[in-house]
Amino acid sequence: MNLARALAADRIPVLRPAAYAAGAPQSLDTLFQDGIAYLADYPPARFHFVRFPDDTLAIRTPRGEARCFGKYGYGGSYFVQLADGSVWLYSPQAENTWERQWVLANSSLALFVQSYCRLMAAVFQLKADFAHRGAQGAALAAPLQSWLTQADPAAAAAAFWPTPLYEIEEGFFPLAHNPVPRQIGIPEHRYQENQAT
């Protein structure tokens, strides 16, 4: 994913590379310190992230400057970290399941990384048992919900994570790529719409 092109296609003003990225090259320790490098894309559910913290971009939002580090869904929904450290799904046109411009993900970036990695661990357990799809979804979602309630109570209640946890529990979280968009020519990202195929 090209984050700058995605933001431009959604008319979200990029101010500059995030302050974290300015200055001298980062050491290896620094590159792994905030956890962004641990966020791996998961295209079947349309999770896309920058590879390293110095790839993040500072954007202008109604809540002030934010550090953008990822994208969710097809439309203009982006994971951003605000000045207070909290992580939100920001969608200027409310193009998301919640139909809201701001959806809380976690109270900190560290908790976001932990939540996402735990979600992906459950997803890959489901994928490993694809023949019995959905049979263990509830058993995998319950400990995730319990952990989230303990680790980040605000994120466990009416925020981002309850939706993918519900999808896992009910057996309709995407475990494989959907062939329909490919067959009818829908691009993975909005900024790819007008490119020649």
Stockholm file with secondary structure:
# STOCKHOLM 1.0

chainA/1-197         MNLARALAADRIPVLRPAAYAAGAPQSLDTLFQDGIAYLADYPPARFHFVRFPDDTLAIRTPRGEARCFGKYGYGGSYFVQLADGSVWLYSPQAENTWERQWVLANSSLALFVQSYCRLMAAVFQLKADFAHRGAQGAALAAPLQSWLTQADPAAAAAAFWPTPLYEIEEGFFPLAHNPVPRQIGIPEHRYQENQAT
#=GR chainA/1-197 SS CCHHHHHHHTTCCEEEECGGGSSSCCCHHHHHHTSGGGCCCBGGGTEEECSSGGGCEEEEETTEEEEEEEEETTTTEEEEECTTSCEEEECTTCCSTTCCSEEEEESSHHHHHHHHHHHHHHHHHHHHTGGGTTTTHHHHHHHHHHHHHHHCHHHHSSSSTHHHHHHHHHTCSCCSCCHHHHHHTCCSSGGGTTSCC
#=GC SS_cons         CCHHHHHHHTTCCEEEECGGGSSSCCCHHHHHHTSGGGCCCBGGGTEEECSSGGGCEEEEETTEEEEEEEEETTTTEEEEECTTSCEEEECTTCCSTTCCSEEEEESSHHHHHHHHHHHHHHHHHHHHTGGGTTTTHHHHHHHHHHHHHHHCHHHHSSSSTHHHHHHHHHTCSCCSCCHHHHHHTCCSSGGGTTSCC
//
